[in-house]
Amino acid sequence: MNEAPAPESEAAKHPVDRTLPPLKLFGAGLQHVAAMYAGVVAPPLVVGIGVGLSTADIAFLMSASLFASGIATLLQTLGFWKIGSRLPFVNGVSFAGVAPMLAIAKAQSPQDALPVIYGAVIVAGVFGFLLAPWFCKLVRFFPPIVTGTVITLIGISLLPVAFNWAQGGNRKAEDYGSLTNIGLAAASLLITVALRRFLRGFLKQLSILLGLIAGTLLSLPLGLADFSGVGDADLIGFPTPFHFGAPQFAAAAIISMCIVMLVIMTETTADVLALGEIVDRPADEKTLAAALRADGLGTAISPLFNGFAASAFAQNVGLVAITKIRSRFVVAAAGGILILLGLCPMLASLVALIPQPVLGGVGITLFGTIAASGVQNLTKASLEHGDNVLIVAISLGAGIIPMAAPDFYHAFPESLRIILDSGISTGCVAAVLLNLAFNHLGRTPAPEPAETAPALVH
């Protein structure tokens, strides 16, 4: 799909600032939603299951995340004052916060888990908003060796979640790890891979979503799909502010989410630079700061509507490159569609009924891709220098501890365990400090590649 010939009044504008006819605007916007829909509903699904929510509450959480993602996308594309890159940027719930939020939830009672998470996300959003003008100048301390390590850890730390789902999700259930569950997960994985291999164009972008649908259809004769939540969900519903309780502010949780915010800001910076080149409007420091402010504000207000931290979706950057549609108003239309989807809980409940083995099979693809994109970033990290290999080795090792030895920090204070039990937070801190020690303090920094690859994490 290419841009339609612009009217004479539009021709003088940069392609980023041009509009399209209504039908094409909606169609192109819907394409962006389809490319990122599975990614935006997966984090609330993971967190909802981890917190122990009911099917109806998980559906509500996903609707809320769609609604909040729509608002964040409008902030980024349309913008106001010094907020928003005003580029064709889709914003959605970031995968980077999932593992730390699960660690926070693990340390809290079930009724306090989400309020504590939301309190930490609000503070992290404000932190990111205030830090934006300075972070642009500090980006040299987050080279590919740091971002690549962190993105790899995000994927690795989420893979055990997919493995648990593939076995059924409930370790106490009689059929946990049964051949039926694992077979369904394997079938869903194979279908997703086949769709990705043989489909072309727009349908290829839908391979994850189509794999989930196909796996769910396979589960019907096995009696593994639970439709009870669909009948309980409303057709229309507004995400009630602070539905799960007023936010609570815990220091350790706040520190953990502020670290996540730094990761999100690093990802967004890389994506803004990449998108600016694609649309022929190179991003300067002012644009970067405005984009980061939009991320921060979107993250800060998201918990009001029961959403989570927001960040740029890199797969939509790729969609802009493929379609050549550079209009930011197309992505603004996508933001409007996300808001409408968020106002329809019944639609979200249809996603929530997907059996966990199906999610596990497709999740291996989704989370594995995140880890692979981190490795892709590491290829630009000058690993031929021995010190850089050491940075990656120690950071990955520190980040994998909570997965390989879950009780490793059992003797530590609970407040510290919220941070240490998140491999992403631990690995990120280790990577930043080691990079400073080896490549910045007391010596001439090792040369870094001029181009930073856009991160693929959400």
N, C-alpha and C positions, 0 to 999 in steps of 0.2 A: 504494500500500500504506500503510494507516494503522495506528496502534498499536492492538493488541487491547485490549478492556476489561480493566483491571488488576484482579486479585483485591483483596479488601478490605485485606489486609495490605500490598499494593503501592500502593494508592491514596493513602496518606499520603505516599509518597515523591515527590520531584521526578521528572518524566518522564525526566530524564537517568539517574537511579539505578534505574529500574524494569527488570525483566527481561521477556522474552517467552517464550511456550511454545517448547519446543525446535525444532520444525519451522520455526516462523516466525523464530526467532532465527537458524537456519542459513540460511534463504532470504534474509532481509534482509542477513545478513553476506555471503553469496555475491554479492548484488547490489553491495555495496561493492567486493568483489574484482574483479568484472567491470568496474566503472567505472574502476578504476585499474590493471588488469593490464598493459595495453599500455604505460602510463607507467612502471611499475616495471621492466619487462624491457628497455625501450629503452636506458637509460643503460649498463647492462653490455654490451649488444649493440654500442653505438657504441664503447665503450672497448675491448671485446674485439677488434673488427675493427681498431681503430686500433693496438692493441699487436701485432696479428698472431697472435692465438691460433687454434688449430684449432677446427673445428666442435664437437668434443667438449668442449674447454676453455671455449668460449663458452657452451655449454649448462650446464656446471658453474657458470660465473660468474653466469648468470641464475638458476639454482636457489639459489645462495648469496644473491643479492640478495633473492629472495622470502623466504627463511628469515630473513635479517636484518631485512627490513621487517616481518615478522610479530612479531619480538621487540620492535622499536621501537614498533609499534602497541600491543602489550600494555603496554609501559612508559607510553605516553601515556594509555591509556584506564583501565587498572586502577590503575597507579601504586603507589608505596610511599613512605613518609617524605615528603619535600618534592619528590618527582619525579613528574611526570605531571599533566596538566591535569585528568584525570578527566572529560573531555568526549568526545563521539563523534568522535574524531579519528583518521583513518588516516594513518600515517607510511610513507613509502617512499623509494626512492633519488631524490635531488634532481637535476634537470637542471642546476642551477646549477654543479655541480662538473664537468660533462662536458668543456667546452672547456678549463678549466685542467688537468684530468687528461691530456687529449690533449697539451697543451703540455709537461707534465712528462714524459710518455712519449717525446715526440719528442726530448727532451734526454738520454735515458738509453739504454743498451744494452737490447735486447729482454728479456734475462733479469732486468734490474734495474728495469724500468719499473713493474711492479705492486708489488714490495716498497717502492719509493720512494713510490709513490702511497699505499699503505696506511700507511706511517709518517707521512706528512703528514696523512692523514685522522684517525689516532688522536690526534695532537697537536691538531688543529683541534677534535676532539670534546671533549677535556679543556679546551681554551681556552674553548669555548662553555659547557661546564658551569660552569666557575668564574666566567665573566663574567655568567651569567644574572641574578643579583640586581642588578647594576649596569646591565645593558643595558636593563632596563625603564625606568630613569630617563633613558637616553640616546636613547630612541627618537625624540625630537624632532629629532635630527640626521639622521634617515633619513625625511624627509617624502616624499610622492608624487613629487616632482621627482627624488629620488635613486633610490627603488625603481623608479619607472616607467622611468627611463633604463637601469638595470641589467637589468631584466626584458626590455626591448626588445632590448638587446645580446645577451642570452642566446639569444633566438630568432634574431636576425640571424646570430650567430656559428655557430649550428648548421645553418642553411640550406645552407651549402656542403657540409656532410656529406651532406645529403639529395641535393643535385645530383650529388655524386660517386657515391653509391649508384645513382641513376637511370641513370647511364651504365654501371654494372656493378661499380663499386667498385675494380677492379684496373686501374690505368692502363696496365699492361704487357700486358694481355690483348688478343688480336686483335679481340674484339668490343666493346671499350670504346667507348662512345658510339655503338653501332650503332643502327639504326632499330628493331631487335627489342627491345633493352634500353629505349630511351627510350619506345617504343610501349607496352611492358608497364608502365612507370612511369606513363605518362599514363592508361592504362586503370585502373590501381589507384587513382589519384587521383580519376578521374571516378566510379568505383564508390563510393568512400568519401564523396564529396560527395553523390551520389544517395541513399545510405543515410541520411546525415545529414539530407537534405532531406525524405525521404518516410517514414522510420520514426518511430514515436512511442513514448513512454514508455521502458520498460526497454531495448528493442531499439535505440532511438536512442543510449543510453549505450554500446552495443556497436559503434557504427559503425566505429571505428578497427580493432577486433579483427576484425570481419566483413570490412572492406576488405582486411586482410592475408590472411585466409583465401581470399577471392575471387580476389585477385591471385595467390596461390600456386596455386590450382586452374587459373587461366589459363596459368600457366607450365609445367604438367605436359606438355602436348603439345609444348612448345618445348624440353623437356629441360633446363630451367634450375633445377629443384629438386634439391638434393643430399640424398638420404636416407641417406647412409653413416653420418652421426653418430647417427641414431636407433638403428640396430642395435648400435652400440658403447656406447650409454648404458645404465646400470643402471636397473631399475624402481624400486629403493629405494636411496638413498644419503645418507649424512650429509655435509654440507659440511665436509670435513677442515680443521681450523684451520691457517691459513697455508699453504694448499695450494700457493701460488705462491712460497713462500719467506718467511723471517723479514723483518719490516718493517725498512726502512732509513730513516734520518732525515737529510734534506737540507734545509738552512736555507731556500733559495729556494723549494723545493716546499712547505715548511711555511707560509711566509708567504703563498704563493698560496692554499693551502687555508684558512688562517685568514680571509682576505678572503672566501672563499666562505662560510665559517661565519657571518660577519657578515651576508651577504646572506640566508642561510637563516634566521637569527634574526629578521631584519626581516620576511621572508615569514611566518614562523610567528606573529609578534606580530600582524600584520594579520589572519591567518586566525583566531587565537584570539579577537580582538575581534569579528570578524564572526560566528563560530560561537556565541559567548556570547549575542549578541543573538538569533540564530535560535532557540536552544533555551531562551530566556528565563532564562538564568543568566549575567548580564553578568560578564565576566572582570575581576577586579581585579588589582592588582600582584602579589599572592601567586600567583594562578592563572597569570599570565603567566610569572613566574619558574619555577614548577613545570613548565610546558610547555616552556620553553627548556632546563631541566635534562634533561628527557626527550629532547629533540633531541640535546643534547650527549652524554649517556650512550649513547643509541642509536647515534650516529655513532662514538663512541670504541670500542664493542665490536663494531661491524659488521665491521671488517677482520679480527677474529679468525675470523669465518666467511666471509671473502673477499667481504664486501659493501662498500658505499661510504657516503658521507654521507647521513643520513636527514633528511627534513623533512616537514611537513604537506602533504597532497594537497588542494588547494583544490576540485577537481572533486567530492570526496566531501563537502565542506562544502555544495556546491550540491545534492548528492543528499539530504542531511539536510533541506534546505529544501523540496525537491520532495516527498519521501515523508512528511514530518512525523514520521518515526520518530526520536525523540530519545535513545533508550536508548544509553548508552555500551557496554553489554554486547553489543549488536548488532555494534558495531565491534570489540569484543574478540573476538567470534566470527570476524570477518573476519581478525583477526590470527592466530587459530588455523588458519584455512584457508590463509593464506599460508605458515605454517610447514609444514603438510602438503604443499603444493605444492612447497616448497623441498626436501622430502625425496624427491621423485620426479624425478630427472634426466631420465628418458625424456620426461616431459611438457615439460620445458624444451627438450629437444632438438628437439621438434616445432616450437617457435617458432624455433629456430636455423636450421632448414632453409629458412626463407622467403628467396626470392631477393632479392639486394640491389636490383635495379630495383623490386621491389614495395615494399621498405622505403623506397626513395627517393621513390616516388610518394606513399605514405601519410605519409612523414616531412615532406613539404612542408606538408601539412595540420597535422601535429602541431607542428612547429617554428614554422610561420607563426602558429599560434594563440598561441604563447608571445609572439612579438613583438607581436601585436595586443593581448594583454592588458597588455603594458607600455605601449602607446599609450593604452589605456583608463585606466591609472593616471595617465598624464601629463595627461589631461584634467582631473584634480583638482589640478593643480600650479600653478594661477594663472599660466598662461603669458602672460596679458595684460601681466604685468610684464616689461619688456624684459630685466632682469637674468636672470630665470629662463629665458627663451629662449636667452640666451647660455650659461648653464650646460648646458642640454640639448645645444646645438649643439657646444660644445667637447668635452663628455664623449662624445657619440656619435662625433664625429670621431676622438678618441683611441682609442676602442674598436674602430673599424672599420679602423684602420691595419693590424693583423695580417692581416686578410682581404683588403684591397685591395692591400697591398704586403707580401707575406709575408717578404721579405728586408730590410725597412726597418731592423730592429735587428741586422743581421748583424755589425756591428762592435762590438756591446756584449758585455760579459762573459756567459758562459753562464748564470751564476747569475741575472743580471738578466733574461735573455731568457725564462726560465721564467715570470716575472711579466708582462713586457711583451708576450710573444707570445700571451698570453691577453687578448683584447679585453674580456672581462668584468671581469677584475681591474683592468686599466688604466682602463676606463671608470668602474668603481665608485670607485676612488681619486680620479679627477678630479672626479666628481660630488660626493663628500663634501667635498673640499677647496674646490671652487668654491662649494658651498652655504654652507659656513662663512664664506668670504670675503665673499660678497655678502649673506647673509641673517642672519648671527649676529655677526660680529666688527665692533665699532665702529659698529653701527647697530641700530635697532629691527628685529627680524625681520619679514619680510613675512608677512601673515596667511596661514595654511595652512587648508585645509578641515578641519572638525571630524571628518569621517568618512574613514577610510582604506579604500580598496577592497581586498578580499582578493586577494593575488597568485595567479596561475594557473600558477606554474612549479614543476616537480619534477625 
